[in-house]
Amino acid sequence: MDRAALSRTVRHLALFQVDSVNVFARAHEMPLFTRCGSYDPALLVDASTGRRPLLHETWAHVASLVDITLEPALRHRQASAVQEAWGEMLRISQERPDLVDEVVAQLARGPATARQVSAGERGMHPESWGWNWSQTKTALEWAWRSGRVAVAGRTASFEKVYALPERVLPPTIRSRPALSAREGHRALAARAVAALGVFTEDDLVDYFRTRRLPTRAALAELAEEGTVVPVTVDGQAGWWMRVGATVPRRIGAATLVSPFDPLIFHRPRALRLFDLDYRIEIYVPEHKRIFGYYSLPFLLGQDFVARVDLRARRQIGELEVAAVWREPGAEKSPDFPGWSAVARALADHLSVAASWRRLDRIRVTGVGDLAGQLAVALG
């Protein structure tokens, strides 16, 4: 995959959700692999931190790498960030704006993590003006959410590196006028429509986590101009479809999908469209987990047919399959190829996934009703 393919995917999806879990690959790295196959992760790093950025990390769906051309459409949210803030972030913004000003001023000396600012590496030590590390971090997060600072990248340990916006956003982006709230909602809705193809109003609201009433108004405008039309899905009303959306005769997918992928990150949509009832089990006690710590759904054709819980054992060059399960109800699909075929397709794809993560071998160590067949398929 090259930068041109990455650019096409960015134009299509508009965002990659960011998450810190790294047992196999980080969430923002997965959508490209799902759609384009193996690629050098340095390509994505350069696309978000290089001299010609295609993406920038901001608050959209949640923390996400977002198409940088959408930055003017998101400024109205930064201007009204106090309406979305909560807890300590809201308290500091209201009670200690002087401390937020001081943290922003520290970044005039150069990009820094919250830890570096807290340690006094960018000026006075925070304790000299009444802060500790957690307050420093909260103030920086508030300054980021409100647009006063930007994220210049991540450290090896995945800490945000904060910087002044002019150090992160290209002049060609910063010089563009901010869109009004109405215009911004319209622009974001149009990009979400392009990414989703078929959707409900709830799906549209969730994509960029926009407000319902202005998103509903934007949807009405898009319908009036003929960009979207109402449709039924399995006899159910309430769906919309982008005019001109491709309806393929056959889908030849065979790929892992992150639970934070735009295809399924809105769980009600995943359930309605794919019968995929997904729940993150990271915080579920181990003895109560059903599919594993961080299971990845496996898409074969147009159906999710399995879930696999992977561990990248980087020190020993091994991709461990800690659990692999048949997707409940997958065999009901008219396109279902049989469990042996599912196991072979998954084995082939895991070989690609292991190579992508620079792992030399695959080993099935765990449980699951597909584990035996997968082990055989892997040889």
HUCORLIN-V548241 format. One record per run of one state. SS is the DSSP state (a for helix, b for strand, c for the rest). FROM is the first residue (numbers start at 1). TO is the last residue. If there is no record, write none. Layout:
BEGIN
ss: <SS | SS>
from: <FROM | FROM>
to: <TO | TO>
END
This chain:
BEGIN
ss: <c | a | c | b | c | a | c | a | c | b | c | b | a | c | a | c | a | c | a | c | b | c | a | c | a | c | a | c | b | c | b | a | c | a | c | a | c | b | a | c | a | c | b | c | b | c | b | c | a | c | a | c | b | c | b | a | c | b | c | a | c | a | c | b | c | a | c>
from: <1 | 3 | 14 | 15 | 18 | 27 | 37 | 41 | 50 | 55 | 60 | 63 | 68 | 80 | 81 | 84 | 87 | 96 | 97 | 110 | 112 | 113 | 114 | 119 | 126 | 130 | 133 | 146 | 149 | 155 | 160 | 165 | 169 | 171 | 175 | 181 | 197 | 198 | 201 | 209 | 212 | 225 | 228 | 234 | 236 | 243 | 254 | 258 | 267 | 275 | 286 | 289 | 295 | 301 | 303 | 314 | 317 | 318 | 327 | 330 | 333 | 339 | 357 | 361 | 368 | 371 | 379>
to: <2 | 13 | 14 | 17 | 26 | 36 | 40 | 49 | 54 | 59 | 62 | 67 | 79 | 80 | 83 | 86 | 95 | 96 | 109 | 111 | 112 | 113 | 118 | 125 | 129 | 132 | 145 | 148 | 154 | 159 | 164 | 168 | 170 | 174 | 180 | 196 | 197 | 200 | 208 | 211 | 224 | 227 | 233 | 235 | 242 | 253 | 257 | 266 | 274 | 285 | 288 | 294 | 300 | 302 | 313 | 316 | 317 | 326 | 329 | 332 | 338 | 356 | 360 | 367 | 370 | 378 | 379>
END
